[in-house]
Amino acid sequence: MAADETKADSGETALRGADPSAKAVDEFDPMGWRLPLICKDCDKRFEVPYRHFQAGVVFHCPHCHGSFVPKMTMYRAVREAFETFYTKRRHDREEFARAGGDEAAFVRKQESELAEFQRRLDQIAHAMRPAGKMVRPKGIGAMFT
């Protein structure tokens, strides 16, 4: 019996990750949503929590420490993308739970929709032009850009 409990504990730990005290992540909880951004100064990708993404909030690139300040139009586009995706996803999950059906097909559909959503977020990240002036390279690095 102790061996069965150990197997169950190790299976649950594997699902949650390496930390056994970590809570299970709810995909519909906005506290866990991450938004990719592209730095306007160094063109490198970094992520910020969706819950902090608002117009006027200053984010700093972890690579070059440049500032990134979202405008209201950027905030609206990101909010619309997240809210419509997760609202539709929740509705589909509730509909599947109510009606039933082929679980493997449903999981494949959900995974493809999630991949499409990630592509949409990357498109938004590349299209965003935050407030502030662009920082031009200085010194010897300026000759090679």
C-alpha positions in Angstrom: 0.0 0.0 0.0 2.9 2.4 0.8 4.3 1.7 -2.7 1.0 2.7 -4.3 0.9 6.0 -2.3 4.5 6.7 -3.4 3.6 6.2 -7.0 0.5 8.5 -6.7 2.6 11.2 -5.0 5.3 11.0 -7.6 2.7 11.2 -10.4 1.1 14.3 -8.8 4.5 15.9 -8.3 5.3 15.3 -12.0 2.1 17.0 -13.1 2.7 20.0 -10.9 6.4 20.3 -11.7 9.5 19.7 -9.5 8.1 21.6 -6.5 5.7 19.4 -4.6 4.2 22.5 -2.8 3.3 24.2 -6.0 -0.4 24.7 -6.7 -1.9 23.3 -9.9 -2.1 26.1 -12.5 -5.5 27.0 -13.7 -5.3 28.1 -17.3 -8.3 30.4 -16.9 -6.7 32.3 -14.0 -5.4 35.7 -15.4 -2.7 35.6 -12.7 -0.8 33.1 -14.7 -1.2 34.6 -18.2 2.1 35.9 -19.8 2.4 38.5 -22.6 5.4 38.5 -25.0 6.8 41.9 -25.8 9.6 43.0 -28.2 11.9 45.7 -26.9 11.9 48.8 -29.0 15.6 49.4 -28.3 17.3 46.0 -28.7 14.6 44.0 -30.5 14.8 41.1 -28.1 11.8 39.3 -26.7 10.7 39.3 -23.1 7.5 38.5 -21.2 5.5 40.4 -18.7 2.5 39.3 -16.6 -0.8 40.1 -18.4 -2.3 41.3 -15.2 0.2 44.2 -15.1 -0.2 45.2 -18.8 -2.0 48.5 -18.7 -1.7 51.8 -20.6 1.0 53.9 -19.0 2.7 51.2 -17.0 6.5 51.2 -17.5 8.2 47.9 -18.2 11.9 47.5 -18.5 13.6 45.1 -20.9 15.7 42.6 -19.0 18.3 42.6 -21.8 19.1 46.3 -22.3 17.0 47.9 -19.5 15.2 50.1 -22.0 11.7 51.3 -21.1 8.5 50.0 -22.7 5.3 52.0 -22.1 2.1 50.6 -23.6 -0.3 53.0 -25.2 -4.1 52.7 -24.9 -4.5 51.2 -28.3 -1.9 48.5 -27.5 -3.8 47.7 -24.2 -7.1 47.4 -26.0 -5.7 45.1 -28.6 -4.0 42.8 -26.0 -7.1 42.8 -23.7 -9.4 41.9 -26.6 -7.1 39.1 -27.7 -6.8 37.6 -24.3 -10.5 38.0 -23.3 -12.0 36.6 -26.5 -9.6 33.7 -26.6 -10.1 32.6 -23.0 -13.9 33.3 -23.1 -14.3 31.1 -26.1 -12.0 28.4 -24.6 -14.0 28.3 -21.4 -17.3 28.1 -23.4 -15.9 25.2 -25.5 -14.7 23.4 -22.4 -18.1 23.7 -20.7 -19.9 22.6 -23.9 -17.6 19.6 -24.2 -18.1 18.7 -20.5 -21.9 19.0 -21.0 -22.2 17.1 -24.3 -19.2 14.8 -24.2 -17.6 13.4 -27.3 -14.2 12.4 -28.5 -11.7 13.7 -25.9 -8.6 13.2 -28.1 -10.1 15.3 -30.9 -11.1 18.0 -28.4 -7.6 18.1 -26.9 -6.1 18.4 -30.4 -8.4 21.2 -31.2 -7.6 23.0 -28.0 -3.9 22.6 -28.6 -4.1 24.0 -32.2 -6.2 26.9 -30.9 -3.6 27.6 -28.2 -0.8 27.5 -30.8 -2.7 29.9 -33.0 -3.3 32.2 -30.0 0.5 32.2 -29.3 1.1 33.2 -33.0 -1.4 36.0 -32.6 0.4 37.2 -29.5 3.7 37.2 -31.3 2.1 39.2 -34.2 0.8 41.7 -31.7 4.2 41.9 -30.0 6.0 42.7 -33.3 3.3 45.2 -34.3 3.3 47.2 -31.1 5.1 50.5 -31.1 5.2 51.7 -27.5 5.4 55.3 -26.3 8.8 57.0 -26.1 11.6 57.7 -28.4 13.8 55.0 -29.9 17.3 54.8 -28.4 19.9 54.8 -31.1 23.2 52.9 -30.5 26.1 55.0 -29.4 29.8 54.6 -29.7 31.5 52.0 -31.8 28.3 49.9 -32.0 26.6 52.6 -34.0 28.9 52.0 -36.9 27.6 48.4 -37.4 23.9 49.0 -37.4 
